[in-house]
Amino acid sequence: MNYSKEQILEMMSDNSYPLTLKYNPDWILENAMGSHCLWLQESLTQNMKLTPGMRVLDLGCGKAIGSIFLAKEFESQVWAADLRITPSENWKRICDMNCEDKVFPIKADADDLPFADDFFDAMVSINSLFFYATGDGFLREHIFKHIKPGGEIGIVVPSFQHEYTNGLPEKYLPYMGYGIDKYHACAWWETHFLKSNMVEIVLCDTFPTDNNGNELYRKSACIFNAHEEPFNILAWDDITFTRIIARRKP
Ligand SMILES: C[S@@+](CC[C@H](N)C(=O)[O-])C[C@H]1O[C@@H](n2cnc3c(N)ncnc32)[C@H](O)[C@@H]1O
């Protein structure tokens, strides 16, 4: 089903994310990459301590609108790192939003990040880590070392409500191309983080209030038409978002 512009704007006017309400919905729609990035970013910042001047890595930033959000709302310095969206493309968006003194676009592969160890005060990653960071040891070897001890790491990834240990239900097989074969449950992600031995968990949930993660996923799918309609219907029951905030151990 296609939604009218009025219906989409109505869905986007969610008071649970008051900072996001300041941003033009057309700008969000134009630069979305499958989910409502600002809602997810704000769900992290409601629980993280971001302060002016802090060095923050936004890994897999896509079109950098979440990075711009962090700079504008918290006056952080944000390194907007992505493998496929070019720095020049993001720089234009950054300048259009007057954030050129705070958001620094960079092409970077999570496999081999071009940053010093312990460089960042904090890191965020929205709707991205599940594509490349699920291998054993990946977080330890490639990601967490760039965040300084005591720094916070906040991520949101699409997830299953429960881990499917014996293969995915048949209804999902036609939709593997959407990355759904890389989804895991919240508890899986918590274990994956802890196995690094480098972090302690501050918060790990699926936006529990009224099963909010599933509601957010469903709304994102409607708003951004990220997937074909049959997928949306099949997905709604057992897909959610997992949110983790961890702190690098001293
Ligand atoms: C679904 S998009 C999400 C983008 C953005 N965070 C958002 O929420 O709008 C996933 C992003 O991860 C990036 N990505 C995929 N593999 C990557 C890798 N190995 N290193 C860095 N970024 C990667 C893609 O280029 C893409 O922009």
The ligand as an ORCA input file, in Angstrom:
! r2SCAN-3c Opt
* xyz 0 1
  C      21.317      1.110      5.661
  S      22.623      2.252      5.451
  C      22.433      3.241      6.910
  C      23.049      4.586      6.752
  C      22.820      5.584      7.895
  N      23.473      5.188      9.132
  C      21.342      5.774      8.111
  O      20.816      5.211      9.089
  O      20.725      6.467      7.302
  C      24.087      1.296      5.809
  C      25.384      2.046      5.506
  O      26.491      1.222      5.913
  C      27.544      1.471      4.993
  N      28.500      0.367      4.997
  C      28.324     -0.907      4.535
  N      29.453     -1.621      4.686
  C      30.365     -0.797      5.265
  C      31.719     -0.961      5.685
  N      32.360     -2.120      5.520
  N      32.362      0.099      6.237
  C      31.711      1.298      6.393
  N      30.426      1.497      6.026
  C      29.765      0.476      5.460
  C      26.842      1.591      3.645
  O      27.648      2.280      2.704
  C      25.565      2.343      4.043
  O      25.699      3.731      3.851
*
